[in-house]
Amino acid sequence: MSIHIKVDGETKLFPIIGHPIGQVKSPASLSQIMADRGFNGIVAPVHILPEDLAGWLSQAKSMRNVAGIIVTVPHKVPCLEFCARISARAKASGAVNIMIRDGDDWVGDATDGHGCLDGIAAQGFQIAGKSALLVGTGGAGAAIAYEILARGASELALHDLDTHKRDALIAQLNKAFPGRARIGSTDPRGFALVANATPLGMRETDPLPVQTDLLTADQFVSDVVTRPAVPPLIAAARDKGCGTMSGSGMFDAQAVLLADLLMGTRTIDA
C-alpha cells in the first residue's frame, strides 16, 4: 500500500525540466518511491524553454532546497556544461539526465542508457555479441548508444537527420569502443536490435523512425516514447512478431536508480 506523500517546509524539491513537459510520467512515481522510503521529497514538472535554461539553472542553484534536477528533452546535452563534474558515461554520451547538488555545484550523470538496456533485458533480450541500429543521437540517444556498446554489442549503426551530431557521437564512441560505431540508416535489416531514441511517435502526424515493412520476427525493437503507451513503431513491430519494449519499460527500469540518486542512497561516480 502506498504511503501518503508528505509536503512541508522540510521537503526537498526535485524539478524535472523539459520542453515539452506534459509527456513525463516520473513526478508521481518518483515522489511515491521517496514517500514509501520515508524520504521527504517531491519531484515536480517544470516547463523550461531552451532560451531560458541558463537563467533558470542559475535561479535553481539559489534555491537551497532544490537538491537535484532531472533533465529531459531537449536539455540533456546543454545541461552538461552546467555540471562541475560528470560521470564517465555522461562524458562518453555527451549528455546528462540527472544533476545532483554538491554545495554550489552540480554533478551530472546519464542513466537513460542504463534504464533502456535494463528494460530490454527484462523482456528477455541481451545485446552482448549482437548488432544494433539506433535512430536518434540526442541526449537520450547518446546515453543509450554508449550503454549498447558498453554491454558488448558487436557493432552499433547510428542514424540521425542531423549528420553533424551523428558523426560527432560516432567519433566519441569509437574512442571508447574502437571501430564498433558506424553510420546507419532507416533500413533495419540485419540488426538484432532496432532502437528509437527520438520523439517520433508522440504525435499522430510523425513519420516512423525506421522502415517497419523491413522488420522481421527475429528482431527486437525498443522505443523511448512513453505517450502513447504503445507508440506506432512498437505497434508495427508487434504486427511483425518482434519482441518489443516501449518507453514505459525503459522508465520503470531506471526509476529506482533515479530515486536512489536523488535521495543520496546512491552517488554519482564522477
Backbone as a ProteinNet text record, in pm:
[ID]
protein_1_A
[PRIMARY]
MSIHIKVDGETKLFPIIGHPIGQVKSPASLSQIMADRGFNGIVAPVHILPEDLAGWLSQAKSMRNVAGIIVTVPHKVPCLEFCARISARAKASGAVNIMIRDGDDWVGDATDGHGCLDGIAAQGFQIAGKSALLVGTGGAGAAIAYEILARGASELALHDLDTHKRDALIAQLNKAFPGRARIGSTDPRGFALVANATPLGMRETDPLPVQTDLLTADQFVSDVVTRPAVPPLIAAARDKGCGTMSGSGMFDAQAVLLADLLMGTRTIDA
[TERTIARY]
85	0	88.2	58	138	120.1	228.1	226.5	196.5	119.9	84	209	217.3	331.3	322	429.3	435	495.7	435.4	488.5	481.5	597.7	603.4	728.9	764.7	879.4	1013.4	1017.5	1141.6	1154.7	1056.9	1054.5	1166.7	1239.4	1339.2	1267.8	1302.2	1240.3	1332.9	1274.8	1349.3	1272.2	1300.6	1232.1	1274.3	1180.7	1214.9	1186.2	1288	1275.6	1275	1194.3	1187.2	1102.2	1100.8	1017.3	986.2	865.1	751.8	773.1	677.2	690.8	568.3	460.8	336.1	343.7	444.9	453.3	520.3	584.7	663.2	573.4	615.8	540.5	609.3	731.1	811.5	772.3	712.2	687.9	613.8	502.2	423.6	496	552.5	614.1	740.8	824.3	945.9	912.8	813.8	771.5	718.3	647.2	592.2	701.2	804.2	917.1	980.7	997.7	1055	966.5	836.2	743.9	747.1	748.3	749.9	875.4	982.3	1108.1	1126.1	1023.6	1032.1	1117.7	1139.4	1220.5	1127.2	1153.4	1068.3	1112.7	1063	1098.9	986.5	988.4	885.5	946.8	908.3	951.5	838.7	870.1	767.6	808.2	714.5	746.9	761.9	861.5	885.7	910.9	830.6	840.3	937.5	1054.3	1158.7	1191.2	1179.4	1218.6	1371.2	1425.6	1571.6	1640.2	1579.4	1641.5	1639.2	1559.8	1551.2	1630.7	1696.1	1760.5	1868.3	1960.6	2072.8	2024.1	1928.2	1875.5	1804	1727.6	1655.3	1751.5	1855.2	1952	2022.4	2047.6	2108.6	2016.1	1888	1791.4	1775.9	1777.3	1762.6	1876.5	1995.3	2110	2090.3	2018.8	1996.2	1884.2	1808.2	1701.2	1762.5	1792.3	1875.7	1807.3	1675.9	1609.2	1587.1	1643.9	1648.7	1777.2	1762.1	1879.2	1921.6	1838.9	1872	1772.8	1810.2	1725.9	1728	1610.9	1602.3	1586.4	1656.8	1662.8	1607	1513.1	1461.2	1471.8	1416.8	1427.9	1379.8	1453	1576.5	1699.9	1698	1800.4	1917.3	1914.8	2015.6	2157.3	2171.1	2304.7	2350.1	2269	2314.6	2339.7	2270.6	2291.1	2429.9	2493.2	2626.1	2723.2	2717.9	2814.5	2790.3	2676.9	2647.6	2691.7	2748.1	2792.8	2942	2976.8	3118.3	3190.3	3117	3173	3066.7	3110	3016.6	3072.6	2984.4	3025.9	3091.6	3158.3	3223.7	3121.4	3005	2905.5	2841.6	2831.4	2781.9	2882.7	3009.8	3113.7	3114.9	3104.7	3108.8	2985.7	2870.7	2747.9	2722.7	2794.1	2780.2	2649.5	2593.5	2465.1	2446.7	2355.6	2316.5	2164.7	2111.4	1967.3	1936	2041.8	2022.2	2139.4	2107.3	2208.3	2184.3	2286.8	2275.9	2357.6	2299.4	2369.7	2484.6	2598.2	2712.7	2761.6	2708.1	2738.1	2678.7	2765.9	2720.4	2744.1	2773.9	2799.6	2692.7	2684	2601.1	2691.2	2655.5	2726.5	2630.4	2673.5	2582.8	2606.7	2499.3	2507.4	2408.1	2425.1	2336.7	2286.4	2163.2	2109.5	2015.7	1987.5	1892.9	1936.4	2064.8	2114.2	2098.1	2129.3	2115.4	1970.4	1876.6	1735.7	1686.3	1728.8	1684.7	1730.9	1857.8	1910.8	1862.4	1841.2	1782.1	1638.6	1565	1428.5	1423	1514.9	1523.2	1557.9	1653.3	1693.5	1576.7	1492.7	1377.4	1277.8	1283.8	1198	1264.6	1383.3	1449.2	1549.8	1584.3	1682.2	1814.6	1923.5	2057.6	2136	2202.4	2269.3	2411.1	2470.8	2611.1	2632.7	2731.3	2767.4	2676.4	2580.7	2483.9	2494.6	2432.9	2438.6	2315.1	2329.7	2219	2214.5	2092.1	2066.6	1995.5	2047.2	1986.2	1954.2	1829.3	1785.6	1773.9	1847.6	1844.1	1971.8	2041.9	2170.1	2169.6	2052	2042.2	2088.1	2041.3	2086.9	2055.5	1929.6	1891.9	1961.1	1962.4	2025.3	2172.4	2242.1	2384.4	2409.2	2327.7	2343.8	2310.8	2206.5	2169.8	2278.2	2333.2	2440.7	2560.1	2599.3	2712.7	2685.5	2563.6	2532	2523.1	2473.3	2467.2	2607.1	2702.9	2839.9	2906.5	2876.2	2935.2	2890.9	2773.3	2722.4	2760.2	2850.8	2911	2852.8	2777.4	2726.3	2843.1	2825.8	2933.1	2952.3	2843.1	2850.2	2724	2736.6	2623.7	2621.7	2511.9	2491.5	2400.2	2435.7	2360.8	2302.2	2176.1	2110.1	2050.5	2071	2011.2	2011.4	1902.8	1898.1	2002.4	2039.1	2147.6	2278.3	2337.1	2456.1	2577.5	2583.1	2695.9	2690.8	2571.7	2555.4	2582.5	2530.8	2554.3	2702.6	2773.2	2915.8	2999.8	2959.9	3033.1	3017.7	2899.1	2877.7	2953.4	2952.4	3027.1	3175.4	3229.9	3371.3	3397	3306.2	3321.7	3313.8	3217.8	3201.4	3320.5	3374.7	3487.3	3616.2	3618.8	3732.8	3725.9	3605.5	3587.4	3573.5	3515.6	3490.7	3538.5	3669.2	3727.4	3663.9	3619.7	3572.1	3434.5	3361.1	3232	3111.1	3131.7	3021.6	3038	2927	2932	2801.2	2795.3	2675.9	2571.3	2446.7	2335	2232.9	2114.7	2007.5	1874.3	1766	1635	1605.1	1698.6	1683.1	1723.5	1629.4	1661.2	1714	1727	1765.5	1905.3	1917.3	2046.3	2083.1	1997	2026.7	1941.7	2005.1	1930.8	1843.2	1895.5	1822.4	1800.5	1675.9	1641.2	1581	1645.3	1604.7	1576.2	1466.7	1433.2	1458.4	1541.1	1569.2	1529.4	1431	1378	1236.5	1179.6	1039.6	939.2	985.1	893.7	795.7	668.7	563.8	479.1	526.6	448.3	326.6	341.8	230.7	180.8	50.6	-9.5	48.1	97	147.9	294.9	360.5	503.3	526.7	636.3	674.4	733.9	736.1	800.4	952.2	1024.2	1169.9	1249.1	1194.2	1260.2	1157.5	1207.7	1120.8	1065.8	949.9	895.5	855.1	831.9	796.3	912.4	1033.4	1152.4	1188.7	1111.5	1137.9	1102.4	1172.3	1141.5	1123.5	1057	1016.6	1132	1251.5	1366	1436.1	1384	1444.6	1372.7	1447.3	1389	1385.2	1272.9	1253.3	1220.7	1291.6	1266.1	1238.9	1171.2	1131.4	1132.7	1181.4	1183.9	1052.1	964.1	839.2	748	698.8	612.2	464.3	435.9	296.5	281.7	199.9	106.1	176.5	102.3	159.5	218.2	152.2	206.1	235	360.2	394.6	378	362	342.2	452.8	578.6	687.4	667.7	630.3	609.9	491	384.3	267.3	303.7	381.3	422.6	514.1	604	696.6	621	522.5	443.8	365.5	319.4	249.9	342.4	473.1	572.4	618.9	572.9	612.3	739.7	786	910.1	887.8	992.6	993.4	1004.9	944.7	943.9	958	1000.7	997.2	964.1	858	821.2	885.1	860.1	923.2	889	770.9	733.3	823.6	866.4	958.4	1093.1	1139.9	1265.6	1253.4	1141.2	1122.2	1116.8	1039.5	1026.6	1162.3	1247.2	1376.8	1471.3	1457.7	1551.7	1491.9	1363.3	1300.1	1368.7	1397.9	1460.7	1601.2	1675.6	1809.3	1802.2	1709.6	1694.8	1657.8	1565.3	1524	1641	1719.6	1836.8	1933.6	1956.2	2049.1	1993.9	1864.9	1804.4	1808.4	1784	1780.2	1918.5	2021.1	2156.6	2191.8	2104.1	2137.1	2233.8	2247	2349	2412	2540.2	2608.7	2660.8	2680.9	2733.6	2885.4	2940	3083.3	3140.8	3184.1	3232.6	3352.5
-119.9	0	124.3	220.7	341.8	431.6	494.4	587.8	727.6	805.4	941.1	1027.7	1102.1	1190.5	1311.8	1338.9	1449	1573.1	1688.1	1814.8	1918	1966.7	2070	2154.1	2231.4	2320.8	2250.9	2122.4	2045.5	1965	1975.8	1894.6	1936	1837.5	1860.3	1861.9	1959.3	1973.5	1920.1	1843	1787.4	1816.8	1930.4	1961.3	1863.6	1831.4	1764.5	1864.2	1899.3	2007.7	1953.7	2016.2	1976.1	2071.5	2049.8	2125.6	2036.2	1977.7	1995.3	1915.9	1923.6	1851.4	1764.3	1783.2	1712.6	1562	1511.4	1367.1	1291.4	1360.9	1290.3	1218.6	1099.7	1018.2	1006.6	1058.4	1031.7	1107.7	1228.1	1300.3	1219.4	1157.9	1084.9	960.4	883.6	756.9	778.5	874.2	900.1	959.1	1048.3	1104.7	994.7	897	787.8	695.9	670.8	590.1	655.9	788	861.1	847.8	866.3	856.9	717.1	616.5	478.5	448.5	521.3	500.4	597.5	679	772.5	894.5	925.1	1041.5	1156.6	1272.9	1390.4	1466.8	1422.9	1486.7	1474.4	1562.2	1559.7	1599	1527	1557.5	1632.3	1747.5	1831.4	1868.3	1863.6	1902.1	2053.1	2095.2	2237.5	2254.6	2337.8	2359.5	2474.7	2441.9	2541.4	2545.9	2663.5	2679.7	2680.4	2634.5	2629.7	2763.6	2872.7	3003.8	3050.3	2985	3022.7	2929.8	2828.9	2725.6	2781.7	2860.4	2910.8	2994.8	3082.8	3167.5	3086.8	2985.4	2904.1	2823.6	2765.4	2687.9	2774.8	2899.6	2992	3014.8	3031.8	3050.7	2923.3	2807.2	2680.7	2660.6	2703.4	2689.9	2772.9	2884.5	2970.6	2918.3	2821.3	2760.2	2645.2	2667.1	2573.5	2439.3	2433.9	2304.9	2228.8	2280.6	2203.9	2121.8	1993.1	1907.6	1831.3	1836	1766.6	1801.4	1775.1	1807.1	1688.6	1648.4	1550.1	1627	1583.7	1657.6	1571.7	1629.6	1558.7	1646.8	1598.4	1664.9	1809.2	1908	1896.6	1943.7	1933	1997	1907.5	1779.3	1685.3	1719.8	1763.5	1799.5	1934.9	2041.7	2170.8	2171.6	2088.2	2087.3	2035.7	1964.5	1909.7	2020.1	2133.6	2241.1	2310.4	2285.3	2346.9	2258.8	2141.3	2049.3	2068.1	2073.2	2083.7	1951.7	1840	1706.2	1618.5	1521.6	1429.8	1288.2	1190.6	1050.7	1016.8	901.9	857.8	835	779.5	754.1	884.1	984.6	1114.2	1179.6	1166	1222.6	1155	1022.6	947.8	975.3	994.4	1016.6	1164.4	1253.8	1396.3	1455.8	1398	1446.2	1402.5	1470.1	1429.1	1426.2	1339.3	1341	1357	1370	1398.3	1479.9	1580.7	1668.2	1671.8	1639	1635.4	1749	1819.2	1930.9	1881.4	1946.5	1926.1	2064	2116.9	2254	2350.9	2425.4	2518.6	2462.9	2336	2272.5	2169.5	2136.8	2026	1912.5	1790.6	1670.7	1593.7	1563	1506.9	1360.4	1292.3	1152.7	1132.8	1021.9	986.3	844.6	831.3	699	642.7	719.3	672.3	540.2	528.1	404.7	287.3	309.7	205.4	158.6	255.5	221	149.7	198.1	138.2	-6.5	-30.8	-166.9	-260.6	-209.1	-291.9	-329.5	-234	-261.1	-363.7	-354.2	-451.3	-589.2	-592.8	-720.4	-784.1	-700.7	-751.9	-821.4	-787.6	-852	-973.5	-1009.1	-1131.7	-1116.8	-991.9	-972.3	-922.8	-986.3	-945.7	-900.2	-785.5	-726.4	-778.8	-839.4	-883.5	-971.3	-933.7	-1009.9	-989.6	-897.3	-876.1	-734.1	-713.4	-583.6	-500.3	-367.3	-278.2	-158.5	-114.4	10.2	103.8	225.6	324.8	449.9	493.8	616.4	725.8	834.7	945.6	955.2	1068.2	1084.8	1206.9	1240.8	1347.1	1297.2	1363	1326.3	1183.2	1141.4	1003.8	906.1	938.6	850.2	828.4	935.3	923.2	831.1	844.2	758.5	613.4	591.9	455.9	395	474.6	426.2	379	458.3	422	290.7	276.3	156.6	32.4	48	-65.1	-121.8	-32.8	-78.1	-125.2	-59.2	-99.2	-239.4	-280.3	-413.4	-518.6	-481.8	-583.1	-602.8	-506.5	-519.4	-531.9	-613.9	-633.4	-509.6	-439.2	-313.5	-233	-101.1	-10.2	85.4	83.9	178.7	289.8	414.1	530.2	607.9	647.7	730	853.6	968.9	1094.2	1190.1	1264.3	1364.1	1472.6	1496.6	1589.9	1512.4	1514.4	1433.1	1479.8	1608.4	1658.1	1597.9	1596.5	1539.7	1388.9	1323.8	1179.9	1148.3	1220.3	1191.2	1222.4	1327.7	1361.9	1250.4	1194.1	1085.4	960.1	929.8	813.1	826.8	945.1	968	951.8	1002.7	993	847.5	773.7	633.3	548.9	577.8	497.6	522.7	630	649.6	547.3	523	428.2	284.7	269.5	135.6	134.5	125	142.4	54.3	120.3	50	-12.5	13.8	-55.2	33.3	161.8	252.3	301.8	306.7	349.6	416.9	470.7	536	431	457.4	370.9	446.4	387.5	449.3	408	428.1	384.8	240.1	174.7	34.9	-56.6	-130.9	-210.6	-350.6	-385.9	-522.4	-556.8	-674.7	-725.4	-692.3	-619.3	-581.3	-661.9	-711.2	-786.5	-693.5	-572.8	-472.3	-349.4	-301.8	-177.3	-85	29.2	115.7	257.8	314.1	452.7	537.6	641.5	733.8	876	887.3	1018.3	1032.6	1155.3	1173.2	1127.8	1076.7	1037	931.5	963.4	875.2	940.4	1051.4	1123.4	1190	1234.6	1298.8	1206.5	1212.3	1124.6	1147.3	1268.4	1301.4	1265.1	1214.1	1181.2	1064.1	1071.2	954.8	846.8	724	616.9	634.9	604.8	627	530.3	411.6	315.3	258	188.4	125.1	-5.1	6.3	-107.3	-223.9	-198.8	-308.2	-405.2	-362.3	-445.8	-520.8	-501	-573.4	-721	-804.9	-948.2	-993.2	-1105.8	-1150.4	-1182.9	-1203.9	-1237.7	-1114.4	-994.6	-871.8	-823.2	-748.7	-685.9	-535.1	-471.5	-328.7	-255.2	-145.5	-65.5	79.3	151.3	288.8	366.1	490.5	572	646	649	724.5	660.9	743.7	694.4	725.2	819.8	853.4	876	795.1	695.6	574.9	498.4	384.1	281.4	264.8	178.4	268.5	314.6	403.5	331.9	407.3	345.9	247.6	277.1	184.6	51.1	56	-67.8	-145.2	-75.5	-142.3	-213.2	-144.7	-204.2	-323.8	-313.4	-423.1	-545.2	-522.4	-633.4	-703.1	-624.3	-683.3	-777	-749.1	-831.7	-949.1	-954.9	-1062.7	-1037.2	-913.5	-879.3	-873.4	-900	-867.1	-716.6	-656.2	-510.2	-461	-333.9	-259.7	-115.5	-63.5	76.8	164	294.3	388.5	363.7	309.6	283.3	176.5	80.4	-21.7	36.5	130.6	199.1	282.9	353.7	436.7	352.9	245.5	160	106.5	73.3	14	113	241.2	335.9	420.5	402.1	483.2	466.4	342.6	318	378.5	366.4	426	577.4	642.5	787.3	827.1	753.7	784.5	768.8	663.7	642.2	759.6	807.9	919.1	1047.9	1073.2	1193.3	1192.5	1077.2	1066.4	1055.3	1029.6	1018.2	881.2	780.6	644.3	579.2	639.6	600.4	729	729.8	850.8	835.9	948.3	951.7	938.3	846.2	825.4	925.1	1039.8	1146.4	1216.9
0	0	0	-88.1	-98.9	23.7	64.8	176.6	123.1	198.5	157.6	143.2	34.9	10.7	102.9	173	268.5	201.7	222.9	172.1	283.8	325.6	429	408.3	508.3	496.1	486.9	520	513.5	383.6	296.6	174	77.8	28.2	-75.5	-211.2	-293.3	-425	-533.8	-625.7	-738.5	-867.1	-932.2	-1057.6	-1168	-1257.6	-1382.4	-1493.3	-1570	-1667.2	-1809.8	-1893.9	-2033.1	-2113.9	-2246.5	-2339.7	-2458.9	-2464	-2372.2	-2243.8	-2153.9	-2027.6	-1998.4	-2073.1	-2044.5	-2056.7	-2129.4	-2151.9	-2038.1	-1942.9	-1841.4	-1740.7	-1701.9	-1607.3	-1471.4	-1461.5	-1342.6	-1216.2	-1221.7	-1095.4	-989.8	-1026	-926.3	-877.8	-970.6	-930.7	-849.3	-888.4	-811	-674.4	-669.7	-540.7	-450.3	-508.8	-429.6	-376.4	-458.9	-411.6	-289.4	-294.5	-181.6	-58.4	-77.2	36	96.8	12.1	60.9	142.5	114.4	186.5	303	328	438.9	411	283.3	245.3	210.6	268.3	248.9	124.3	9.7	-115.7	-216.2	-316.7	-419.8	-553.4	-658.9	-795	-864.9	-924.2	-986.9	-1128.8	-1225.1	-1362.5	-1376.2	-1452	-1477.6	-1627.1	-1691.6	-1835.9	-1863.3	-1920.2	-1945.5	-2094.5	-2155.7	-2295.9	-2306.5	-2418.6	-2434	-2406.6	-2451.5	-2433.4	-2287.9	-2204.5	-2063.5	-1972.2	-2029.6	-1948.3	-1856	-1910.9	-1831.4	-1713.3	-1739	-1632.9	-1526.1	-1569	-1472.6	-1385.3	-1445.6	-1368	-1264	-1299.6	-1204	-1084.9	-1113.5	-1005	-922.3	-989.4	-917.6	-818	-854.9	-764.6	-638.1	-651.2	-534.3	-444.8	-494.1	-414.2	-335.5	-210.6	-133.9	-106.9	-120.6	-100.5	-231.4	-342.7	-467	-462.7	-433	-411.8	-535.9	-638.9	-762.6	-870.2	-995.1	-1110.4	-1205.2	-1253.5	-1360.7	-1491.7	-1592.9	-1719.4	-1832	-1908.9	-2024.6	-2148.7	-2261.1	-2391.2	-2382.1	-2439.3	-2516.9	-2440.5	-2308.5	-2225.8	-2185.9	-2226.8	-2177.6	-2223.3	-2346.3	-2395.9	-2340.3	-2349.7	-2296.5	-2145.9	-2068.9	-1923.5	-1885.5	-1976.2	-1948.5	-1906.3	-1973.5	-1946.6	-1812.7	-1750.9	-1621.6	-1504.8	-1535.9	-1431.7	-1404	-1276.2	-1238.7	-1259.9	-1240	-1260.2	-1323.9	-1403.7	-1467.7	-1463.7	-1475.7	-1477.5	-1611.2	-1613.9	-1737.4	-1848	-1813.9	-1918	-1967.6	-1880.7	-1925.5	-2019.6	-1987.2	-2073.3	-2209.2	-2210.1	-2335.6	-2421.3	-2357.5	-2432.8	-2461.3	-2392.6	-2418.3	-2369.4	-2263.2	-2212.2	-2068	-1998.2	-1863.1	-1854.9	-1770.7	-1746.4	-1597.8	-1516.7	-1375.1	-1324.4	-1239.9	-1181.2	-1030.6	-953.5	-808.6	-748.3	-652.9	-589.5	-502.7	-514.7	-427	-386.8	-277.4	-238.5	-339	-405.9	-509.7	-649.4	-659.4	-788.6	-821.8	-951.2	-997.5	-1043.6	-1007.6	-1052.9	-1142.7	-1266.4	-1365.3	-1398.4	-1434.5	-1478.2	-1592.6	-1665.3	-1776.6	-1753.3	-1708.4	-1674.1	-1780.1	-1886.4	-1987.5	-2049.9	-2078.7	-2139.1	-2045.4	-1919.5	-1817.3	-1810	-1805.5	-1797.4	-1922	-2038.6	-2164.1	-2176.3	-2152.2	-2169.2	-2059.1	-1937.6	-1832.7	-1869.2	-1926.7	-1968.1	-2080	-2173.4	-2282.6	-2226.8	-2134.8	-2074.4	-1999.4	-1936.2	-1862.7	-1955.3	-2084.2	-2183.3	-2247.2	-2195	-2239.4	-2350.3	-2388.4	-2496.2	-2439.3	-2477.9	-2436.7	-2559.5	-2551.5	-2666.6	-2687.1	-2587.5	-2597.9	-2720.6	-2801.7	-2919.4	-3039.2	-3029.1	-3137.9	-3194.1	-3309.6	-3376.4	-3345.1	-3351.6	-3317.5	-3411.6	-3438.7	-3510.1	-3414	-3399.6	-3312	-3392	-3385.1	-3451	-3346.3	-3366.1	-3270.8	-3191.1	-3202.8	-3133.5	-3042.2	-2989.4	-2890.2	-2754.1	-2648.7	-2515.2	-2476.7	-2494.7	-2461.8	-2554.8	-2684.7	-2781.5	-2754	-2715.7	-2687.1	-2568.8	-2465.2	-2347	-2379.9	-2459.7	-2499.1	-2586.9	-2678.2	-2765.5	-2683.7	-2586.9	-2501.4	-2428.9	-2374.9	-2296.6	-2385.1	-2508.1	-2600.6	-2623.2	-2645.5	-2668.8	-2540.1	-2429.1	-2301.3	-2261.7	-2307.2	-2274	-2378.8	-2467.9	-2553.5	-2690.9	-2744	-2880.5	-2977.9	-3081	-3179.1	-3264.7	-3295.9	-3370.1	-3345.7	-3365	-3348.8	-3467	-3541.9	-3650.5	-3600.9	-3630.7	-3582.1	-3698.9	-3682.9	-3784.4	-3719.1	-3783.1	-3738.1	-3855.9	-3872	-3979.3	-3958.7	-3833.4	-3801.3	-3813.6	-3932	-3958	-3878.3	-3848	-3767.3	-3627.7	-3568.1	-3434.7	-3437.6	-3541.7	-3557.7	-3566.6	-3652.8	-3674.3	-3551.3	-3477.6	-3355.2	-3251.5	-3241.9	-3146	-3188.3	-3316.9	-3365.2	-3330.4	-3352.2	-3320.2	-3171.4	-3089.9	-2944.3	-2898.9	-2953.9	-2915.4	-2958.2	-3074.1	-3123.4	-3045.6	-2966.8	-2876.5	-2762.7	-2713.4	-2603	-2652.4	-2772.1	-2828.9	-2973.9	-2996	-3130	-3237.4	-3344.5	-3461.9	-3452.4	-3344.7	-3326.8	-3355.2	-3380.2	-3413.4	-3556.4	-3629.7	-3769.7	-3808.6	-3929.9	-3982.3	-4019.8	-3984.5	-4020.5	-4103.2	-4118.8	-4196.5	-4134.5	-4207	-4157.9	-4195.5	-4262	-4302.8	-4186.6	-4127.7	-4009.8	-4038.7	-4164.7	-4198.5	-4148	-4088.5	-4044.2	-3901.4	-3830.2	-3692.2	-3594.7	-3489.6	-3388.2	-3304.9	-3276.5	-3200.4	-3287	-3290.7	-3359.4	-3254.6	-3230	-3119	-3166.4	-3119.3	-3146.9	-3023.9	-3039.1	-2929	-2967.5	-3058.6	-3098.2	-3043.9	-3049.1	-3006.8	-3112.7	-3227.4	-3334	-3283.9	-3297.5	-3248.2	-3141	-3086.6	-2986	-3049.4	-3175.3	-3246.8	-3357.1	-3384.9	-3484.6	-3623.6	-3649.6	-3782.9	-3801.8	-3696.8	-3707.5	-3804	-3881.2	-3961.1	-3870.9	-3916.9	-3841.4	-3847.9	-3740.1	-3738	-3825.9	-3854.4	-3942.1	-4039.9	-4140	-4239.4	-4180.3	-4118.4	-4043.5	-4133.1	-4262.5	-4352.2	-4372.5	-4333.6	-4349.3	-4221.2	-4114.2	-3989.6	-4004.1	-3929.5	-3926.3	-3781.5	-3764.2	-3631.2	-3537.7	-3591.9	-3506.5	-3450.5	-3479.8	-3429.8	-3304.1	-3221	-3101.9	-3127	-3094.5	-3122.1	-2992.4	-2967.9	-2848.3	-2886.4	-2798.6	-2825.5	-2694	-2697.1	-2575.5	-2553.2	-2653.4	-2643.8	-2538.2	-2445	-2337.1	-2360.7	-2446.7	-2477.7	-2626.4	-2695.2	-2643	-2580.5	-2501.7	-2430.5	-2526.5	-2641.2	-2747.3	-2867	-2880.9	-2991.7	-3126.1	-3234.3	-3366.3	-3405.4	-3370.2	-3402.2	-3332.3	-3204.6	-3128.5	-3183.7	-3219.6	-3277.2	-3407	-3491.8	-3619.1	-3596.5	-3498.6	-3469.1	-3416.4	-3333.3	-3280.4	-3391.4	-3488.9	-3603.3	-3681.5	-3676.2	-3745.1	-3659.4	-3534.7	-3445.6	-3367.1	-3365.3	-3295	-3143.9	-3068.1	-2927.2	-2914.1	-2813.3	-2802.8	-2659.7	-2647.7	-2522.4	-2555	-2496.6	-2517.1	-2410.6	-2419.1	-2326.9	-2181.6	-2154.7	-2015.8	-1954.2	-2034	-1984.2	-1948.1	-2028.8	-2000.5	-1873.8	-1859.9	-1741.2	-1614.5	-1617.9	-1499.6	-1455.1	-1553.7	-1522.2	-1455.1	-1487.1	-1427.6	-1315.5	-1285.6	-1181.3	-1046.8	-1008.4	-879	-875.7	-986.6	-993	-975.9	-1046.3	-1034.1	-891.1	-831.3	-694.3	-597.5	-613.9	-528.6	-537.9	-660	-679.5	-618.8	-635.7	-579.2	-427.6	-367.3	-221.3	-160.2	-244	-192.3	-142	-162.3	-121.1	-219.3	-335.8	-434	-485.6	-507.7	-550.5	-693.2	-758.3	-893.9	-888.1	-962.9	-968.4	-1068.7	-1018.2	-1106	-1043
[MASK]
++++++++++++++++++++++++++++++++++++++++++++++++++++++++++++++++++++++++++++++++++++++++++++++++++++++++++++++++++++++++++++++++++++++++++++++++++++++++++++++++++++++++++++++++++++++++++++++++++++++++++++++++++++++++++++++++++++++++++++++++++++++++++++++++++++++++++++++

